[in-house]
Amino acid sequence: MRLNSFDATKHERLSELGQRVLKGGRIERDEALWLFNLTDTADIFELMAWANRIREQYKGNKIHLCSIVNAKAGACSENCSFCAQSAFHQTASPKYGFVDPEPVIEAADEANRNGVTAVGLVAAWKGLKEGPMLDEVCDRIAELKATGKTRPDASLGIIKSQAVADRLKAAGLECYGHNLESSRRFFPQTCSTHTYEDRIETIGYLKKAGLKICSGGIIGMGETREDRCDLALSLREIGANVCPINILNPIKGTPFEKNPPLPPMEILKTIACFRFILPRQEIMIAGGRTVNLRDLQSMVFAAGASALMVGNYLTTLNQSVEKDLQMLKDLGLDPNWDSHDFTDQEEAGCGCGNQTCETSAVTA
C-alpha cells in the first residue's frame, strides 16, 4: 500500500530526524514539539522504531536497574500536589522517621541478589542542611557503600549550600535524584512551597560536588505536550545523566486524585520523544508504570527506555522483580549494567558548557 503525500512527508521527516540523532546530531525545540504532537498510531509506531534504534546505538542491550528505600516517610512540609506524603494532604501514606541501618543493608542484599545496580535512599522532607540529620544521612550512605553490593544513590530534597553536597559526595554518594517534575511553566501548579529555581540551584551544587544527576519528572499531571517537550529539553540543558519518567498514579487525598490517566500510547510516544532529545542518557521508567501501562509495560524498551525502577515504590506496590527480570529476558535485554557506566555531561551532548511519592519514585 502506497503512502499518500501527507503520510510520506511525515515519514520522510521522521527518517531525517532519526538519522540525524543516530549520526550524533541533535533536534531543536520546534522539531521536538512536532514529534510530541504526532497522534496517528502508525506515526507513533514509526517514531518508536527510530527511538529503539537510537537506544540500541547508544545503549546496546544493557538495561540499568535500580530500587529505592523509603528512608523517611510522610509528614513532609512541602505541598507537592502529586505526593501522598505531603502533610498538606489527607492520605493513608505511612509516617516514620529516618531509618536505622538494618533496612538499608537488607535492601542492599536484596538488590545484589537481583542484579540491581543501585539503591536510592529517599526521604520525604524539604531537604538537607548542616546538622545531626546530615550526619545520620551520611552514615547510612557510608554503610551502604561499605557493603560493596550496590551503588549508593539518594534523593533527599532541596540543598541550599555547597557544603552539604560536598559532604554527601565525601560519604560515598555517587548519584543524586532531584526531579524537575515538569516544565518551568507548569511547575507552579505542582508545588508552591519551593520553586523551580530552587531545584535548578540544588542541581548546580550537586554537579559542582562531582555527583551524577538523576533528574526527570512526572507526566499525566495535567500538563500539555509542550510542557513535556520543554521538560526533556531542560534535562538536556542541565546535563542529567539518568532521566526518570514517572506516570501519575492519582492517590486519594491529593489534589491530583481525579486526574484522568494518560493513554498508554501517549506514554510510549513521550518515552520515544525523550529518547530523540536525550539519546545518550539513561531514560528510566519509574513510578506508575504498572497502573498506567498494564500489559504494554514491555513496550517501554521498544520506545527507547534503557533503565527501570524495580521493586516496590515508596507507598505503592510494583510488579515483582522476578517478573521484571523475566520480561527483560524475554526481550533479549541484559540487566547486567556497569554501575560506573554513566555518560558525562560532555558525552551526553546536553548543550550546556519532592519531595517523594510513588508517582515520582526517584524525585526529591
C-alpha positions in Angstrom: 0.0 0.0 0.0 1.5 3.4 -1.1 1.7 6.2 1.4 -0.3 9.3 0.4 1.7 12.5 0.1 0.9 13.8 3.6 2.0 10.5 5.2 5.1 10.4 3.0 6.0 13.9 4.3 5.8 12.7 7.9 7.7 9.5 7.1 10.5 11.5 5.5 10.7 13.9 8.4 10.8 11.2 11.0 13.5 9.5 8.9 15.5 12.7 8.7 15.3 13.4 12.4 16.1 9.8 13.4 19.1 9.6 11.1 20.4 12.9 12.4 20.3 11.7 16.0 21.9 8.4 15.1 24.8 10.3 13.4 25.4 12.3 16.7 23.3 15.4 15.9 20.5 17.0 18.0 17.0 18.1 17.3 15.7 21.6 18.1 12.7 22.6 20.0 10.3 23.0 17.1 11.3 19.6 15.7 10.9 18.0 19.2 7.5 19.6 19.6 6.4 18.2 16.2 7.3 14.7 17.5 5.3 15.2 20.7 2.3 16.3 18.6 2.1 13.2 16.5 -1.2 11.5 17.0 -1.7 8.8 14.4 -0.9 5.3 15.7 1.1 4.4 12.7 3.3 7.5 13.1 3.8 6.7 16.8 5.0 3.2 16.0 7.4 4.6 13.4 8.6 7.1 16.0 9.1 4.3 18.4 11.1 2.3 15.9 13.5 5.1 15.4 13.7 5.6 19.2 14.5 1.9 19.6 17.4 2.2 17.0 18.7 5.2 18.9 18.6 3.3 22.2 20.4 0.3 20.6 23.1 2.5 19.1 23.9 4.4 22.3 23.0 1.9 25.0 23.2 -1.5 23.3 21.1 -4.1 25.1 22.1 -3.2 28.6 19.3 -2.1 31.0 20.1 -0.2 34.2 18.0 -1.5 37.2 17.7 0.5 40.4 15.5 0.3 43.5 14.7 2.6 46.4 14.3 2.6 50.2 11.7 4.9 51.7 14.2 6.3 54.3 11.8 8.8 55.9 8.1 8.6 55.2 5.2 11.1 55.5 4.6 14.4 57.2 6.5 16.3 54.5 6.5 20.1 54.8 6.1 20.6 51.0 2.8 20.7 49.3 3.5 18.9 46.0 0.2 18.2 44.5 1.1 14.7 43.3 2.6 13.4 46.5 0.8 11.2 49.1 3.4 12.0 51.7 2.8 15.7 52.0 1.5 17.0 55.4 -0.9 19.2 53.4 -2.9 16.2 52.1 -5.1 13.7 53.9 -3.9 10.3 52.7 -3.2 6.9 54.1 0.5 7.2 53.5 2.8 5.8 56.3 4.7 8.1 58.6 8.0 7.3 60.2 11.4 8.9 61.0 14.8 8.3 59.3 15.6 4.6 59.0 18.1 2.6 61.0 20.9 0.8 59.3 19.3 -2.6 59.1 16.6 -1.9 56.5 19.2 -0.2 54.3 21.6 -3.2 54.5 18.7 -5.6 53.8 17.8 -3.5 50.7 21.4 -3.8 49.5 21.4 -7.5 50.0 18.1 -7.9 48.0 19.5 -5.6 45.3 22.6 -7.7 45.0 20.6 -11.0 44.7 18.5 -9.5 41.9 21.4 -7.8 40.0 20.1 -4.4 40.8 22.7 -1.7 40.2 21.7 1.0 42.7 19.7 1.5 45.9 18.5 5.0 46.5 17.7 6.5 49.9 14.6 8.6 49.5 13.3 10.9 52.2 10.0 12.9 52.5 11.1 16.4 53.7 12.1 19.8 52.3 15.8 19.0 52.2 19.1 18.8 54.0 21.2 21.3 55.8 24.2 21.0 58.1 23.5 19.3 61.4 22.8 16.0 63.1 20.4 14.8 60.4 23.0 15.3 57.7 25.5 13.3 59.9 23.0 10.4 60.1 22.3 10.5 56.3 26.0 10.4 55.6 26.3 7.4 58.0 23.6 5.5 56.0 25.3 6.3 52.7 28.7 5.2 54.0 27.2 2.0 55.4 25.5 1.2 52.0 28.8 2.0 50.2 30.7 -0.3 52.5 28.6 -3.3 51.7 30.1 -3.3 48.2 26.9 -4.8 46.9 25.3 -1.8 45.2 25.8 1.8 44.2 24.5 4.2 46.9 22.2 6.8 45.5 20.0 9.3 47.3 17.0 11.6 46.8 16.9 13.9 49.7 15.3 17.1 48.7 16.5 20.7 48.3 20.1 21.5 49.1 20.9 25.1 49.9 24.7 25.0 50.3 27.7 23.6 48.5 29.0 22.2 51.9 26.0 19.8 52.1 26.6 18.5 48.6 30.3 18.1 49.3 29.5 16.1 52.5 27.3 13.7 50.6 30.0 13.1 48.0 32.6 12.5 50.7 30.3 9.9 52.4 30.3 7.8 49.2 27.3 9.0 47.3 27.6 8.7 43.5 24.3 9.8 42.1 21.6 12.2 43.5 18.0 12.1 42.4 16.3 15.5 42.0 13.5 15.8 39.5 12.5 19.0 37.7 9.0 17.4 37.8 7.7 19.3 34.7 8.3 22.4 32.6 9.2 25.7 34.2 5.8 27.0 33.1 3.8 24.2 34.7 5.8 23.7 37.8 3.8 26.3 40.0 0.8 24.1 39.5 2.6 21.2 41.2 4.1 23.0 44.2 4.2 26.4 45.9 6.4 25.8 48.9 9.5 25.8 46.8 10.3 26.9 43.3 11.7 25.5 40.1 14.7 27.7 40.6 15.3 26.0 44.0 15.6 22.7 42.1 17.9 24.1 39.5 20.1 25.6 42.2 20.3 22.3 44.0 21.4 20.5 40.8 24.1 23.1 40.4 25.5 22.3 43.9 25.4 18.6 43.2 27.2 18.9 39.9 29.9 21.1 41.4 30.4 18.4 44.1 31.1 15.9 41.3 27.8 13.9 41.8 25.9 12.4 38.9 22.4 13.7 38.4 19.2 11.7 38.2 16.5 14.1 37.1 13.3 13.7 35.3 9.6 14.3 36.0 6.0 13.2 36.1 3.7 13.0 33.2 -0.1 13.0 33.5 -0.4 15.8 36.0 -2.5 18.0 33.6 0.5 19.4 31.7 0.5 19.8 27.9 2.6 18.0 25.3 4.6 21.3 25.1 5.3 21.0 28.8 6.6 17.5 28.4 8.8 18.7 25.5 10.2 21.6 27.5 10.9 19.2 30.4 13.0 17.0 28.2 14.9 20.0 26.7 15.6 21.3 30.3 17.0 17.9 31.2 19.3 18.1 28.2 20.3 21.6 29.3 21.2 20.7 32.9 23.2 17.6 31.7 21.2 15.0 33.6 22.8 11.5 33.5 19.6 9.5 34.3 16.2 10.8 33.4 13.3 9.0 35.1 9.8 9.3 33.6 7.1 8.8 36.2 3.5 8.4 35.2 1.0 9.9 37.7 -0.8 7.3 39.8 -3.5 9.5 41.3 -3.7 8.9 45.1 -6.9 9.6 47.1 -6.5 12.7 49.2 -4.0 14.5 46.9 -5.1 17.5 44.6 -4.4 15.3 41.6 -6.5 12.4 42.7 -9.1 12.9 40.0 -6.7 13.4 37.1 -7.6 11.2 34.1 -5.0 8.6 33.2 -2.8 9.1 30.2 -3.5 6.6 27.3 -0.7 4.0 27.1 0.2 5.1 23.5 0.6 8.7 24.7 3.0 7.4 27.4 5.0 5.4 24.9 5.2 8.3 22.5 6.5 10.5 25.3 9.3 8.0 26.1 10.2 7.9 22.4 10.4 11.7 22.2 12.6 11.8 25.3 15.0 9.3 23.6 15.2 11.6 20.5 16.1 14.6 22.7 18.3 12.6 25.2 20.0 9.9 23.0 22.9 9.2 25.4 21.1 9.5 28.8 19.7 6.6 30.7 15.9 7.0 30.3 14.3 5.2 33.3 10.7 4.2 33.6 9.8 4.6 37.2 6.6 5.2 39.2 3.1 4.5 37.8 4.1 2.1 35.0 2.2 -0.9 36.2 -1.1 1.0 36.7 -0.9 3.1 33.5 0.8 0.8 31.0 -0.6 -2.5 32.2 0.1 -5.2 29.5 2.2 -2.7 27.5 5.0 -2.4 30.0 7.5 -4.3 27.9 7.0 -1.8 25.1 8.8 0.9 27.0 12.1 -0.5 25.7 10.9 -0.5 22.1 10.1 3.1 22.8 13.6 3.9 23.9 13.8 3.3 27.6 17.1 2.0 28.9 16.5 1.8 32.7 13.9 0.5 35.0 12.8 1.1 38.6 12.3 -2.3 40.1 10.9 -3.4 43.5 8.1 -1.5 45.3 7.7 2.3 45.2 7.5 4.5 48.2 3.9 3.9 49.3 2.5 1.7 46.5 3.4 -1.7 45.0 5.2 -2.5 41.8 5.2 -5.9 40.0 7.7 -8.4 41.3 11.4 -8.1 40.5 11.2 -11.7 39.2 8.5 -10.7 36.7 10.6 -7.7 35.5 13.7 -9.8 35.1 11.7 -12.4 33.1 10.3 -9.5 30.9 13.9 -8.4 30.1 15.0 -12.0 29.4 12.0 -12.4 27.0 13.1 -9.3 25.2 16.7 -10.4 24.9 17.8 -7.5 27.1 20.6 -7.6 29.6 20.1 -6.2 33.2 23.8 -6.6 34.0 24.7 -2.9 33.7 28.1 -1.5 34.7 27.4 0.8 37.7 30.1 3.1 36.6 28.9 3.4 33.0 27.5 6.9 33.3 27.6 9.3 30.4 29.2 12.5 31.5 27.8 15.9 30.5 30.1 16.4 27.6 29.4 13.0 26.2 25.7 13.4 26.7 25.7 16.4 24.4 23.5 18.3 26.8 24.3 21.6 25.1 25.3 23.5 28.2 29.2 24.2 28.7 9.7 16.4 46.3 9.6 15.6 47.8 8.9 12.0 47.3 6.0 9.9 46.3 5.1 6.7 44.5 4.3 8.6 41.4 7.7 10.3 41.4 9.7 7.4 42.6 13.1 8.9 42.3 12.3 12.5 42.8 13.1 14.8 45.7 
